[in-house]
Amino acid sequence: MSFNDMEQLIRDYRWMKNEVTRLQMIIYGYHPPMNSWGVAQYGIDAAMPKGSSIRSAAEMEAMDLRDKRQWDRLKKYEAYIYAVEKAPDFLAGEKNKIVFDCMLEGMSYRKIGTHLEMSRDKVRDVKEDIISQLCQNDHFRQLLNCEICA
């Protein structure tokens, strides 16, 4: 994953999250909580039979092209959002995590700098360090597991 791809992913986080909510409402009729996206179960719960939360093969065949595009886009954006929201787990330093969270909220360098009492240039340096850490982290790249990693 390139530095620019990672920077763009962070920049696009907010609109992707809005799009996921919209697509979930179209496809599911409600907005499932993020902690239920791809969560593994353990113990007796894992062994019990249950219905699939994803669409069956018959349902996928019956979908028209627009529905399939929406479904594919939903799955792709869910993976991006999940990876971006797990990214602070892979960052070193509390200040890096705070700057990352502020970036996800859409705060400008100036606002982040004011919030953390640092210059805009220092915020930019911290952002570059954050992106470098994420680009070099194998676990994060595996978590992202998408075409922009190729």
N, C-alpha and C positions, 0 to 999 in steps of 0.2 A: 504494500500500500504506500502510495506516495504521500509526501507532506501535504501537497495541495488537495489531494483526495480527502485526507483526514480533516483538514481545515474546512473544506466544503461540507463534509458530513456534519461537523459541529455547527456550522452556520445554518444548515438546512434542518436541524433537529426540530425546531419549533413548528414549522409548517408541515413537516412529516408527521409529527404527533397529532396535529389537527386533522390531517388527511386520514390517518389511521382511525381516529374516532368517527369520522364521517363514513368511511368504508365499513367499519364494524356495524354502524347503525343500519347501513343499506343491506349488508349481508346477513347479519345475525338478528337485527331488529333491536339490539341493545348494545351497550358498550361494556364488554367483559373487563374485569380488572386485569392490569398488566401482570400481576403475580400469578395469574393462571395460564399465561402464555408459555406452553412447553415445559411446565413444571413436572418433574418426575415424582412418582409416589413410591413410598417404601413400606415394607412390612406387609400386613394383611391387605391393605388397600391396593397394593400393586398386584396382588394375585386375584383379586375379585374381578369378575366380568363387568364391563361397563360399556355404554354406548360411546361411540367416537364423537368428539367435539368438532372434528373436521368433516367435510362433506364426503359422502361415499362415492365410489367410482360411478355408480349409476347417476347420482346427482351431478357429478362433474360432467358426465356425458350430456346431460340434459341442459346444462348451462349454455347460454348463447355466448358469442365472442366477447361482448362487453362485460358480462359477468365473469368470464374467465380472466380477462385483463384486470378487472377490479380485484379478483381473488389473488392473482399473482402479485399485484402491486401491494395489496394488504400484507401478504406474507413477507415480501421483501422489506417493506417499511417497518414491520414489527421487528424483524431481525436487526435492522439498523438502530431502531430506538432502544431495543433491549441492550445492544452492545454499547451504545453511547451512555446509557444510564448505569451500566456496570463499569464503565471506564474508570471512575474514581478509585475503584478497588485496586487498580493497577498503577496508580500514581504515587510517587514518593513525595512526602511533604504536605503538611496541612494547608499551606498557602496555595500550593498548586491545586488542591481539591477545591478550595474556595473560589479561586479564579476560574476554574473549569465550570463550577456551578453558576457563577455569574455570567459566563459566556453563554451557557445554555438558556439562561433567562433573557438573553438578548441585550445585556448591558454593554455600553460602549467602553472603550479603553479609559476614557475620562471618568466615567461613573465608577468603574471598578477601581481605578486609581484613587479616587476620592474615598471610596468605601474602605480601602485597605491602606490608605495613607502612603501611596507610592506614586511615582511618576507614570505617565502614559508609556514612556519608553521601557520602564521596568515591567509594566504589565505586558507589553508586547514580548519582551524577553521571556517572561514566565509562560506566556501562551506558546511560544516556540518550543520551550522546554517540555511543556505538556504534550504537545503534538509529537515531538521527537520520542518521548517516553512511550507513547501509545503506538507509534509506528514500529518501534523496535521490540515491542512486547509480543512474544509468540502466542501467549494465552489470549490476549485481546484480539489478535488477528484471527485466531481459530474461532473465537466467539462471534466475531463479525461474519466470518464464513460466507462471503458474498462475492459477486463479480468484481467489485472495486478493489478486492485484495489481490486479484490475479496479476 
